[in-house]
Amino acid sequence: MQTIWLGGAEWLAVLRIGLGLWWLESWRHKDKKGWFERGTGIAWASDVAGKHRWPAVRTGFRKIVAPRPKVMAYVVVYAELALGLGLITGFLTPVALVAGLLLNLLYLVLMIHDWAEQGQNAMMALISFVALFAMSWQTWSLDKAIGLFL
């Protein structure tokens, strides 16, 4: 494989770190007070799920998320922070990539009508998939430094 400036493994690390920065930005720009104190994020998601064209999404949201809005707000917000930090530092990278892929797929399904969100979630899921199967933790990662997932 020929590349410019960096080697293939380094470019994959750049891709992984960039994805981590994307998750970190998603966490950073959230109105945490709104999410945690007023329940704005879960209320918005509830509205989206309630109008969803697929009954399974409406039912799943009603059974899993709606009964525990405060817990789910913390889960979503801190999952994005954990994904960002894990991917940037390369710590538990395969776990973070799989979890991020699943979270993006959940977002993709929930927001099936929002084309702007579809593009973002599809691209983040694709990057997670590529970074996972290319084992992007082989360079510039804590996983590499401590000998995890070799």
DSSP file with accessible surface (Angstrom, degrees, kcal/mol):
  #  RESIDUE AA STRUCTURE BP1 BP2  ACC     N-H-->O    O-->H-N    N-H-->O    O-->H-N    TCO  KAPPA ALPHA  PHI   PSI    X-CA   Y-CA   Z-CA
    1    1 A M              0   0  196      0, 0.0     2,-0.4     0, 0.0     7,-0.2   0.000 360.0 360.0 360.0 128.5    0.0    0.0    0.0
    2    2 A Q        +     0   0  195      5,-0.1     2,-0.3     6,-0.0     5,-0.0  -0.866 360.0 168.9-103.1 137.0    1.4    3.4   -0.9
    3    3 A T        -     0   0   58     -2,-0.4     2,-0.4     2,-0.0     5,-0.1  -0.901  32.2-112.1-137.5 168.8    0.3    6.5    1.0
    4    4 A I  S    S-     0   0  147     -2,-0.3     2,-2.4     3,-0.1    -2,-0.0  -0.895  85.1 -19.0-107.4 135.3    1.4   10.1    1.3
    5    5 A W  S    S+     0   0  216     -2,-0.4     2,-0.3     0, 0.0    -1,-0.0  -0.311 129.0  41.2  73.5 -58.5    3.0   11.5    4.4
    6    6 A L  S    S-     0   0   34     -2,-2.4     2,-0.1     1,-0.1     0, 0.0  -0.784  86.5-107.9-113.7 164.4    1.9    8.7    6.8
    7    7 A G     >  -     0   0   26     -2,-0.3     4,-2.4     1,-0.1     5,-0.2  -0.327  40.1 -97.2 -81.4 172.2    1.7    5.0    6.5
    8    8 A G  H  > S+     0   0   19      1,-0.2     4,-2.1     2,-0.2     5,-0.2   0.900 123.7  51.0 -57.9 -44.2   -1.6    3.1    6.2
    9    9 A A  H  > S+     0   0   42      1,-0.2     4,-1.9     2,-0.2    -1,-0.2   0.894 110.4  50.1 -63.6 -37.2   -1.8    2.2    9.9
   10   10 A E  H  > S+     0   0   61      2,-0.2     4,-2.4     1,-0.2    -1,-0.2   0.904 108.5  51.6 -68.3 -40.5   -1.2    5.9   10.9
   11   11 A W  H  X S+     0   0   99     -4,-2.4     4,-2.3     2,-0.2    -1,-0.2   0.889 108.8  51.7 -63.8 -35.9   -4.0    7.1    8.5
   12   12 A L  H  X S+     0   0   45     -4,-2.1     4,-2.5     2,-0.2    -1,-0.2   0.894 108.6  50.9 -66.8 -36.0   -6.3    4.6   10.1
   13   13 A A  H  X S+     0   0    0     -4,-1.9     4,-3.0     2,-0.2     5,-0.2   0.904 108.3  52.2 -65.4 -40.0   -5.4    6.0   13.5
   14   14 A V  H  X S+     0   0   58     -4,-2.4     4,-2.9     2,-0.2    -2,-0.2   0.929 110.1  48.9 -59.5 -43.5   -6.1    9.5   12.2
   15   15 A L  H  X S+     0   0   62     -4,-2.3     4,-2.3     2,-0.2    -2,-0.2   0.935 112.7  47.5 -61.7 -45.3   -9.5    8.2   11.1
   16   16 A R  H  X S+     0   0    0     -4,-2.5     4,-2.3     2,-0.2    -2,-0.2   0.930 113.8  46.8 -61.7 -46.4  -10.2    6.6   14.5
   17   17 A I  H  X S+     0   0   43     -4,-3.0     4,-2.6     1,-0.2    -2,-0.2   0.915 110.5  53.1 -65.6 -39.8   -9.1    9.8   16.4
   18   18 A G  H  X S+     0   0   35     -4,-2.9     4,-2.0    -5,-0.2    -1,-0.2   0.911 108.6  49.7 -60.8 -41.1  -11.2   11.9   14.1
   19   19 A L  H  X S+     0   0    1     -4,-2.3     4,-2.3     2,-0.2    -1,-0.2   0.917 109.6  52.0 -63.5 -40.3  -14.2    9.8   14.8
   20   20 A G  H  X S+     0   0    0     -4,-2.3     4,-2.6     1,-0.2    -2,-0.2   0.906 108.1  50.8 -62.1 -40.8  -13.4   10.2   18.5
   21   21 A L  H  X S+     0   0   96     -4,-2.6     4,-2.5     2,-0.2    -1,-0.2   0.870 107.7  54.2 -63.7 -35.7  -13.3   13.9   18.1
   22   22 A W  H  X S+     0   0   90     -4,-2.0     4,-2.1     2,-0.2    -2,-0.2   0.930 110.8  45.1 -63.0 -45.7  -16.7   13.8   16.4
   23   23 A W  H  X S+     0   0    1     -4,-2.3     4,-2.2     2,-0.2    -2,-0.2   0.910 112.2  52.3 -64.3 -41.0  -18.2   11.9   19.4
   24   24 A L  H  X S+     0   0   46     -4,-2.6     4,-3.0     1,-0.2    -2,-0.2   0.907 109.5  49.0 -63.2 -39.4  -16.5   14.3   21.8
   25   25 A E  H  X S+     0   0   80     -4,-2.5     4,-2.4     2,-0.2    -1,-0.2   0.891 107.5  55.2 -66.4 -37.7  -18.0   17.3   19.9
   26   26 A S  H  < S+     0   0   10     -4,-2.1     4,-0.5     1,-0.2    -2,-0.2   0.917 113.5  42.1 -60.2 -41.1  -21.4   15.6   20.0
   27   27 A W  H >< S+     0   0   63     -4,-2.2     3,-1.0    53,-0.2    -2,-0.2   0.926 112.9  53.6 -68.9 -45.2  -21.1   15.4   23.8
   28   28 A R  H 3< S+     0   0  145     -4,-3.0    -2,-0.2     1,-0.2     4,-0.2   0.882 107.7  48.3 -61.3 -40.4  -19.6   18.9   24.1
   29   29 A H  T 3< S+     0   0  118     -4,-2.4    -1,-0.2    -5,-0.2     2,-0.2   0.583  86.2 108.8 -84.3  -4.4  -22.4   20.7   22.3
   30   30 A K  S <  S-     0   0   32     -3,-1.0     2,-1.5    -4,-0.5     3,-0.1  -0.465  77.2-122.2 -69.8 141.0  -25.2   19.0   24.2
   31   31 A D     >  -     0   0   81      1,-0.2     4,-2.6    -2,-0.2     5,-0.2  -0.684  32.5-174.8 -79.6  90.7  -27.1   21.2   26.7
   32   32 A K  H  > S+     0   0   49     -2,-1.5     4,-3.2     1,-0.2     5,-0.4   0.880  80.0  54.0 -62.0 -38.1  -26.4   19.0   29.7
   33   33 A K  H  >>S+     0   0  123      1,-0.2     4,-2.7     2,-0.2     5,-1.0   0.927 111.4  46.7 -61.3 -42.2  -28.6   21.0   32.0
   34   34 A G  I  >>S+     0   0    0      3,-0.2     6,-2.3     1,-0.2     5,-0.8   0.925 115.8  45.0 -63.5 -45.1  -31.5   20.6   29.6
   35   35 A W  I  <5S+     0   0   40     -4,-2.6     7,-0.2     4,-0.3    -2,-0.2   0.924 124.3  32.0 -64.4 -46.4  -30.8   16.8   29.2
   36   36 A F  I  <5S+     0   0   22     -4,-3.2    -3,-0.2    -5,-0.2    -2,-0.2   0.861 130.7  27.9 -86.3 -36.7  -30.4   16.1   32.9
   37   37 A E  I  <5S+     0   0  131     -4,-2.7    -3,-0.2    -5,-0.4    -2,-0.1   0.836 133.8  25.5 -96.1 -38.2  -32.7   18.6   34.6
   38   38 A R  I  <<S-     0   0  150     -5,-1.0    -3,-0.2    -4,-0.7    -4,-0.1   0.519  93.3-129.6-105.3  -9.7  -35.4   19.3   32.1
   39   39 A G     >< +     0   0   25     -5,-0.8     4,-2.3    -6,-0.3    -4,-0.3   0.786  52.8 150.4  70.3  28.1  -35.3   16.0   30.1
   40   40 A T  H  >  +     0   0   56     -6,-2.3     4,-2.3     1,-0.2    -5,-0.2   0.882  65.4  50.0 -64.4 -40.6  -35.1   17.8   26.8
   41   41 A G  H  > S+     0   0    5      2,-0.2     4,-2.4     1,-0.2    -1,-0.2   0.943 115.3  40.7 -66.1 -47.0  -33.1   15.2   24.9
   42   42 A I  H  > S+     0   0   14     -7,-0.2     4,-2.7     2,-0.2    -1,-0.2   0.878 113.6  54.9 -71.3 -34.5  -35.3   12.2   25.8
   43   43 A A  H  X S+     0   0   61     -4,-2.3     4,-2.1     2,-0.2    -2,-0.2   0.923 109.8  47.2 -62.5 -43.2  -38.5   14.3   25.4
   44   44 A W  H  X S+     0   0  125     -4,-2.3     4,-2.3     2,-0.2    -2,-0.2   0.943 113.3  47.8 -61.7 -47.0  -37.4   15.2   21.8
   45   45 A A  H  X S+     0   0    9     -4,-2.4     4,-3.2     1,-0.2     5,-0.2   0.880 109.1  54.5 -63.1 -36.2  -36.5   11.5   21.1
   46   46 A S  H  X S+     0   0   54     -4,-2.7     4,-2.6     2,-0.2    -1,-0.2   0.907 107.9  49.3 -63.3 -41.0  -39.9   10.4   22.6
   47   47 A D  H  X S+     0   0   85     -4,-2.1     4,-1.0     2,-0.2    -2,-0.2   0.926 113.5  46.3 -63.4 -43.6  -41.6   12.8   20.2
   48   48 A V  H >< S+     0   0   31     -4,-2.3     3,-0.6     1,-0.2     4,-0.2   0.940 114.9  46.4 -63.8 -47.2  -39.6   11.4   17.2
   49   49 A A  H >< S+     0   0    2     -4,-3.2     3,-1.4     1,-0.2    -2,-0.2   0.880 106.7  58.9 -64.1 -37.6  -40.2    7.8   18.3
   50   50 A G  H 3< S+     0   0   51     -4,-2.6    -1,-0.2     1,-0.3    -2,-0.2   0.779 111.9  40.1 -63.8 -25.6  -43.9    8.4   18.9
   51   51 A K  T << S+     0   0  145     -4,-1.0    -1,-0.3    -3,-0.6    -2,-0.2   0.309  87.9 132.3-101.5   4.9  -44.4    9.5   15.2
   52   52 A H    <   -     0   0    1     -3,-1.4     6,-0.1    -4,-0.2    -3,-0.1  -0.281  58.3-136.9 -65.2 145.1  -42.1    6.8   13.8
   53   53 A R  S    S+     0   0  143      1,-0.1    -1,-0.1     4,-0.0     3,-0.1   0.680  87.1  74.7 -74.2 -19.6  -43.3    4.8   10.8
   54   54 A W    >>  -     0   0  107      1,-0.1     4,-1.6    -5,-0.1     3,-1.0  -0.859  70.0-152.6-100.0 118.5  -42.1    1.5   12.3
   55   55 A P  H 3> S+     0   0   76      0, 0.0     4,-3.0     0, 0.0     5,-0.3   0.844  93.9  63.2 -56.0 -33.7  -44.2    0.1   15.1
   56   56 A A  H 3> S+     0   0   77      1,-0.2     4,-2.7     2,-0.2     5,-0.2   0.865 102.7  49.4 -62.2 -34.6  -41.1   -1.7   16.6
   57   57 A V  H <> S+     0   0   23     -3,-1.0     4,-2.5     2,-0.2     5,-0.3   0.938 112.5  46.7 -69.3 -46.2  -39.4    1.7   17.2
   58   58 A R  H  X S+     0   0   79     -4,-1.6     4,-2.4     2,-0.2    -2,-0.2   0.945 117.2  43.6 -59.4 -47.5  -42.4    3.2   18.9
   59   59 A T  H  X S+     0   0   48     -4,-3.0     4,-2.4     2,-0.2     5,-0.2   0.929 113.9  49.9 -65.4 -45.9  -42.9    0.0   21.1
   60   60 A G  H  X>S+     0   0   25     -4,-2.7     4,-2.7    -5,-0.3     5,-0.6   0.920 113.0  46.2 -60.2 -44.0  -39.2   -0.3   21.9
   61   61 A F  I  X>S+     0   0   24     -4,-2.5     5,-2.7    -5,-0.2     4,-1.2   0.939 112.5  50.6 -64.1 -44.4  -38.9    3.3   22.9
   62   62 A R  I  <5S+     0   0  148     -4,-2.4    -2,-0.2    -5,-0.3    -1,-0.2   0.871 118.8  37.7 -62.1 -36.4  -42.1    3.1   25.0
   63   63 A K  I  <5S+     0   0  150     -4,-2.4    -1,-0.2    -5,-0.2    -2,-0.2   0.827 129.5  25.7 -86.3 -33.3  -40.9    0.0   26.8
   64   64 A I  I  <5S+     0   0  100     -4,-2.7    -3,-0.2    -5,-0.2     4,-0.2   0.885 131.0  23.5-100.2 -47.5  -37.1    0.7   27.2
   65   65 A V  I ><<S+     0   0   21     -4,-1.2     3,-1.7    -5,-0.6     7,-0.2   0.918 111.3  60.9 -91.5 -48.7  -36.5    4.4   27.2
   66   66 A A  T 3 <S+     0   0   43     -5,-2.7    -4,-0.1     1,-0.3    -3,-0.1   0.842 100.2  55.0 -56.1 -38.1  -39.8    6.1   28.3
   67   67 A P  T 3  S+     0   0   82      0, 0.0    -1,-0.3     0, 0.0    -2,-0.1   0.703 119.5  32.7 -70.1 -15.5  -40.0    4.5   31.8
   68   68 A R    <>  +     0   0  116     -3,-1.7     4,-2.4    -4,-0.2     5,-0.2  -0.411  67.6 154.1-136.9  60.6  -36.5    5.7   32.7
   69   69 A P  H  > S+     0   0   63      0, 0.0     4,-2.0     0, 0.0     5,-0.1   0.873  74.9  50.1 -62.6 -38.7  -35.9    9.1   31.0
   70   70 A K  H  > S+     0   0  118      2,-0.2     4,-2.0     1,-0.2     5,-0.2   0.947 113.0  45.7 -67.4 -45.7  -33.4   10.4   33.5
   71   71 A V  H  > S+     0   0   87      1,-0.2     4,-2.6     2,-0.2    -1,-0.2   0.930 113.3  50.3 -60.8 -45.3  -31.2    7.3   33.4
   72   72 A M  H  X S+     0   0   38     -4,-2.4     4,-2.7    -7,-0.2     5,-0.2   0.860 105.9  56.3 -65.8 -32.8  -31.4    7.1   29.6
   73   73 A A  H  X S+     0   0    1     -4,-2.0     4,-2.4    -5,-0.2     5,-0.3   0.947 110.8  44.3 -62.1 -45.4  -30.3   10.8   29.4
   74   74 A Y  H  X S+     0   0   96     -4,-2.0     4,-2.5     1,-0.2     5,-0.3   0.902 112.3  53.2 -65.3 -40.6  -27.2   10.0   31.4
   75   75 A V  H  X S+     0   0   77     -4,-2.6     4,-1.9     2,-0.2    -2,-0.2   0.947 113.1  42.8 -59.9 -48.8  -26.6    6.9   29.3
   76   76 A V  H  X S+     0   0   25     -4,-2.7     4,-1.9     2,-0.2    -2,-0.2   0.960 117.4  44.4 -64.3 -50.6  -26.7    8.8   26.0
   77   77 A V  H  X S+     0   0    0     -4,-2.4     4,-1.6    -5,-0.2    -2,-0.2   0.946 119.1  40.8 -63.8 -47.2  -24.7   11.8   27.1
   78   78 A Y  H  X S+     0   0  109     -4,-2.5     4,-2.7    -5,-0.3    -1,-0.2   0.774 108.8  60.6 -78.9 -20.6  -22.0    9.9   28.9
   79   79 A A  H  X S+     0   0   34     -4,-1.9     4,-2.8    -5,-0.3    -1,-0.2   0.923 105.4  49.2 -65.7 -42.2  -21.8    7.2   26.2
   80   80 A E  H  X S+     0   0    1     -4,-1.9     4,-2.3     2,-0.2    -2,-0.2   0.910 112.4  47.8 -63.7 -39.7  -20.9    9.9   23.7
   81   81 A L  H  X S+     0   0   34     -4,-1.6     4,-2.7     2,-0.2     5,-0.3   0.945 113.0  47.9 -64.5 -46.9  -18.2   11.2   26.1
   82   82 A A  H  X S+     0   0   62     -4,-2.7     4,-2.8     1,-0.2     5,-0.2   0.907 111.8  50.1 -62.7 -41.0  -16.8    7.7   26.7
   83   83 A L  H  X S+     0   0   12     -4,-2.8     4,-2.5     2,-0.2     5,-0.3   0.936 111.7  48.4 -62.2 -46.6  -16.8    6.9   23.0
   84   84 A G  H  X S+     0   0    0     -4,-2.3     4,-2.4    -5,-0.2     5,-0.2   0.955 115.6  42.4 -59.5 -49.2  -15.0   10.1   22.2
   85   85 A L  H  X S+     0   0   86     -4,-2.7     4,-2.4     1,-0.2     6,-0.3   0.906 114.6  51.3 -67.1 -40.7  -12.3    9.6   24.9
   86   86 A G  H  X>S+     0   0   11     -4,-2.8     5,-1.9    -5,-0.3     4,-1.3   0.907 114.2  42.7 -63.4 -41.5  -11.9    5.9   24.1
   87   87 A L  H  <5S+     0   0    0     -4,-2.5    -2,-0.2    -5,-0.2    -1,-0.2   0.885 114.0  50.2 -75.0 -36.9  -11.4    6.5   20.4
   88   88 A I  H  <5S+     0   0   45     -4,-2.4    -2,-0.2    -5,-0.3    -1,-0.2   0.944 121.2  34.1 -65.3 -45.9   -9.1    9.5   20.8
   89   89 A T  H  <5S-     0   0   61     -4,-2.4    53,-2.1    -5,-0.2    -1,-0.2   0.655 105.8-125.7 -84.0 -16.0   -6.8    7.7   23.3
   90   90 A G  T  <5 +     0   0    0     -4,-1.3    53,-2.5    51,-0.3     2,-0.5   0.861  55.6 152.2  72.0  37.3   -7.2    4.3   21.7
   91   91 A F  S   <S-     0   0   88     -5,-1.9    -1,-0.2    -6,-0.3     5,-0.1  -0.901  74.7 -10.8-106.5 124.7   -8.3    2.7   25.0
   92   92 A L  S  > S+     0   0   71     -2,-0.5     4,-2.5    -3,-0.1     3,-0.3   0.892  87.5 171.5  54.0  42.7  -10.6   -0.3   24.6
   93   93 A T  H  >  +     0   0    0     -3,-0.4     4,-3.0     1,-0.2     5,-0.2   0.872  65.7  49.9 -56.2 -48.1  -10.8    0.7   21.0
   94   94 A P  H  > S+     0   0   19      0, 0.0     4,-2.4     0, 0.0    -1,-0.2   0.915 112.7  49.6 -61.4 -36.5  -12.7   -2.4   19.6
   95   95 A V  H  > S+     0   0   86     -3,-0.3     4,-2.8     2,-0.2     5,-0.2   0.938 112.7  46.9 -63.6 -46.3  -15.3   -2.0   22.4
   96   96 A A  H  X S+     0   0   10     -4,-2.5     4,-2.9     1,-0.2     5,-0.2   0.899 111.9  50.9 -63.4 -39.9  -15.7    1.7   21.6
   97   97 A L  H  X S+     0   0    1     -4,-3.0     4,-2.4    -5,-0.2    -2,-0.2   0.921 113.1  44.3 -66.6 -42.2  -16.0    1.1   17.9
   98   98 A V  H  X S+     0   0   63     -4,-2.4     4,-2.6    -5,-0.2    -2,-0.2   0.942 115.7  47.8 -66.5 -45.1  -18.6   -1.6   18.3
   99   99 A A  H  X S+     0   0   43     -4,-2.8     4,-2.6    -5,-0.2    -2,-0.2   0.917 113.5  48.0 -62.6 -42.4  -20.6    0.5   20.8
  100  100 A G  H  X S+     0   0    0     -4,-2.9     4,-2.9    -5,-0.2     5,-0.2   0.905 110.2  51.8 -64.0 -41.4  -20.3    3.6   18.6
  101  101 A L  H  X S+     0   0   34     -4,-2.4     4,-2.3    -5,-0.2    -2,-0.2   0.940 112.3  46.1 -59.8 -46.0  -21.5    1.6   15.6
  102  102 A L  H  X S+     0   0  101     -4,-2.6     4,-2.5     2,-0.2    -2,-0.2   0.909 112.6  49.8 -64.4 -41.4  -24.5    0.3   17.5
  103  103 A L  H  X S+     0   0   26     -4,-2.6     4,-2.7     1,-0.2    -2,-0.2   0.927 111.2  49.1 -65.0 -42.2  -25.3    3.8   18.8
  104  104 A N  H  X S+     0   0    0     -4,-2.9     4,-2.8     1,-0.2    -1,-0.2   0.896 110.6  50.6 -63.4 -38.5  -25.1    5.3   15.3
  105  105 A L  H  X S+     0   0   75     -4,-2.3     4,-2.5    -5,-0.2    -2,-0.2   0.905 110.3  49.7 -66.6 -37.5  -27.4    2.5   14.0
  106  106 A L  H  X S+     0   0  119     -4,-2.5     4,-2.8     2,-0.2    -2,-0.2   0.933 113.3  46.1 -63.5 -45.3  -29.9    3.2   16.8
  107  107 A Y  H  X S+     0   0   33     -4,-2.7     4,-2.7     2,-0.2    -2,-0.2   0.907 111.4  53.4 -61.3 -41.9  -29.7    7.0   16.0
  108  108 A L  H  < S+     0   0   39     -4,-2.8    -2,-0.2    -5,-0.2    -1,-0.2   0.927 112.8  42.7 -60.3 -45.5  -30.1    6.1   12.3
  109  109 A V  H >< S+     0   0   56     -4,-2.5     3,-1.1     1,-0.2    -2,-0.2   0.928 115.1  49.2 -68.8 -43.8  -33.2    4.0   12.9
  110  110 A L  H 3< S+     0   0   26     -4,-2.8     3,-0.3     1,-0.3    -2,-0.2   0.922 117.4  40.4 -62.0 -42.8  -34.8    6.5   15.3
  111  111 A M  T >< S+     0   0   13     -4,-2.7     3,-1.7    -5,-0.2    -1,-0.3  -0.185  71.5 140.1-102.6  43.5  -34.2    9.5   13.0
  112  112 A I  T <  S+     0   0   35     -3,-1.1    -1,-0.2     1,-0.3    -2,-0.1   0.754  72.6  50.9 -59.5 -24.0  -35.1    7.7    9.7
  113  113 A H  T 3  S+     0   0   96     -3,-0.3     2,-0.9    -4,-0.1    -1,-0.3   0.591  90.2  85.4 -90.6 -11.5  -37.0   10.8    8.5
  114  114 A D    <>  -     0   0   68     -3,-1.7     4,-2.2     1,-0.2     5,-0.1  -0.785  56.1-171.7 -99.0 101.2  -34.1   13.3    9.1
  115  115 A W  H  > S+     0   0  202     -2,-0.9     4,-1.9     1,-0.2    -1,-0.2   0.844  83.4  55.0 -64.7 -33.4  -31.8   13.3    6.1
  116  116 A A  H  > S+     0   0   80      1,-0.2     4,-1.7     2,-0.2    -1,-0.2   0.943 112.0  43.7 -64.4 -45.5  -29.2   15.5    7.7
  117  117 A E  H  > S+     0   0   57      1,-0.2     4,-2.7     2,-0.2     5,-0.3   0.859 108.0  60.5 -67.0 -34.5  -28.9   13.1   10.7
  118  118 A Q  H  X S+     0   0   21     -4,-2.2     4,-2.6     1,-0.2     5,-0.2   0.922 104.9  48.1 -59.5 -44.5  -28.9   10.2    8.3
  119  119 A G  H  X S+     0   0   37     -4,-1.9     4,-2.3     2,-0.2     5,-0.2   0.935 113.3  46.6 -62.9 -46.5  -25.8   11.3    6.6
  120  120 A Q  H  X S+     0   0   65     -4,-1.7     4,-2.5     2,-0.2     5,-0.2   0.947 116.3  43.8 -61.7 -48.6  -23.9   12.0    9.8
  121  121 A N  H  X S+     0   0    0     -4,-2.7     4,-2.4     1,-0.2    -2,-0.2   0.884 112.8  51.8 -69.0 -35.6  -24.9    8.7   11.4
  122  122 A A  H  X S+     0   0   38     -4,-2.6     4,-2.4    -5,-0.3    -1,-0.2   0.927 112.6  45.7 -65.4 -42.8  -24.2    6.7    8.2
  123  123 A M  H  X S+     0   0   98     -4,-2.3     4,-2.5    -5,-0.2    -2,-0.2   0.911 113.1  49.1 -68.4 -40.7  -20.7    8.2    7.9
  124  124 A M  H  X S+     0   0    1     -4,-2.5     4,-2.4    -5,-0.2    -1,-0.2   0.912 112.1  49.2 -65.0 -39.0  -19.9    7.7   11.6
  125  125 A A  H  X S+     0   0    9     -4,-2.4     4,-2.5    -5,-0.2    -2,-0.2   0.918 110.6  50.5 -65.2 -41.8  -21.1    4.1   11.3
  126  126 A L  H  X S+     0   0   94     -4,-2.4     4,-2.7     2,-0.2     5,-0.2   0.932 110.5  48.9 -62.3 -43.9  -19.0    3.5    8.2
  127  127 A I  H  X S+     0   0   34     -4,-2.5     4,-3.1     1,-0.2     5,-0.3   0.924 111.1  50.7 -62.5 -42.4  -15.9    4.9    9.9
  128  128 A S  H  X S+     0   0    1     -4,-2.4     4,-2.3     2,-0.2    -1,-0.2   0.929 111.3  48.6 -59.3 -44.6  -16.5    2.7   12.9
  129  129 A F  H  X S+     0   0  106     -4,-2.5     4,-2.5     2,-0.2     5,-0.3   0.947 115.1  43.2 -61.7 -49.7  -16.8   -0.3   10.7
  130  130 A V  H  X S+     0   0   59     -4,-2.7     4,-2.2     1,-0.2    -2,-0.2   0.938 114.9  49.3 -63.4 -46.9  -13.6    0.4    8.7
  131  131 A A  H  <>S+     0   0    0     -4,-3.1     5,-2.6    -5,-0.2     6,-0.2   0.862 112.8  49.3 -63.7 -33.6  -11.7    1.3   11.9
  132  132 A L  H ><5S+     0   0   31     -4,-2.3     3,-1.4    -5,-0.3    -2,-0.2   0.969 115.4  39.8 -69.0 -53.3  -12.8   -1.9   13.6
  133  133 A F  H 3<5S+     0   0  142     -4,-2.5    -2,-0.2     1,-0.3    -1,-0.2   0.743 115.3  52.5 -75.2 -17.7  -12.0   -4.3   10.7
  134  134 A A  T 3<5S-     0   0   33     -4,-2.2    -1,-0.3    -5,-0.3    -2,-0.2   0.428 108.5-127.7 -91.5   1.0   -8.7   -2.5    9.9
  135  135 A M  T X 5 -     0   0   71     -3,-1.4     3,-1.7    -4,-0.2    -3,-0.2   0.947  32.7-174.8  52.7  57.9   -7.8   -2.8   13.6
  136  136 A S  G > < +     0   0    3     -5,-2.6     3,-0.7     1,-0.3    -1,-0.1   0.521  68.7  77.8 -66.8  -2.9   -7.1    0.9   13.9
  137  137 A W  G 3   +     0   0   20     -6,-0.2     7,-0.5     1,-0.2    -1,-0.3   0.442  67.7  90.6 -86.0   3.8   -5.8    0.5   17.5
  138  138 A Q  G <  S+     0   0   94     -3,-1.7     2,-0.4     2,-0.1    -1,-0.2   0.644  90.1  41.9 -73.5 -14.7   -2.5   -0.8   16.2
  139  139 A T  S <  S+     0   0   23     -3,-0.7     3,-0.1  -130,-0.2     4,-0.1  -0.993 119.9   1.3-135.5 142.5   -1.0    2.7   16.1
  140  140 A W  S    S+     0   0  132     -2,-0.4     2,-0.3     1,-0.2    -1,-0.2   0.903  96.9 120.7  52.7  50.9   -1.1    5.7   18.4
  141  141 A S  S  > S-     0   0   11     -4,-0.2     4,-1.9    -3,-0.1   -51,-0.3  -0.993  70.8-131.9-142.8 151.9   -3.3    3.9   21.1
  142  142 A L  H  > S+     0   0   83    -53,-2.1     4,-2.4    -2,-0.3     6,-0.2   0.842 110.0  63.4 -65.3 -34.7   -3.2    3.0   24.7
  143  143 A D  H  >>S+     0   0    0    -53,-2.5     5,-2.6     1,-0.2     4,-0.7   0.925 106.0  43.7 -55.0 -45.7   -4.3   -0.5   23.6
  144  144 A K  H >45S+     0   0  116     -7,-0.5     3,-0.6   -54,-0.2    -1,-0.2   0.925 111.9  53.7 -64.5 -44.8   -1.1   -0.9   21.7
  145  145 A A  H 3<5S+     0   0   81     -4,-1.9    -2,-0.2     1,-0.2    -1,-0.2   0.851 117.5  35.4 -62.2 -36.2    1.0    0.6   24.5
  146  146 A I  H 3<5S-     0   0  106     -4,-2.4    -1,-0.2    -5,-0.1    -2,-0.2   0.405 115.1-110.8-101.4   2.1   -0.4   -1.9   27.1
  147  147 A G  T <<5 +     0   0   38     -4,-0.7     3,-0.5    -3,-0.6     2,-0.3   0.742  61.6 152.2  80.7  26.9   -0.7   -4.8   24.7
  148  148 A L      < +     0   0   60     -5,-2.6    -1,-0.2    -6,-0.2    -2,-0.1  -0.642  63.5   3.7 -87.7 145.6   -4.5   -5.2   24.5
  149  149 A F              0   0   83     -2,-0.3    -1,-0.2     1,-0.1   -12,-0.1   0.848 360.0 360.0  56.9  42.0   -6.2   -6.6   21.4
  150  150 A L              0   0  147     -3,-0.5    -1,-0.1    -7,-0.1   -12,-0.0  -0.297 360.0 360.0 -75.2 360.0   -3.0   -7.5   19.5
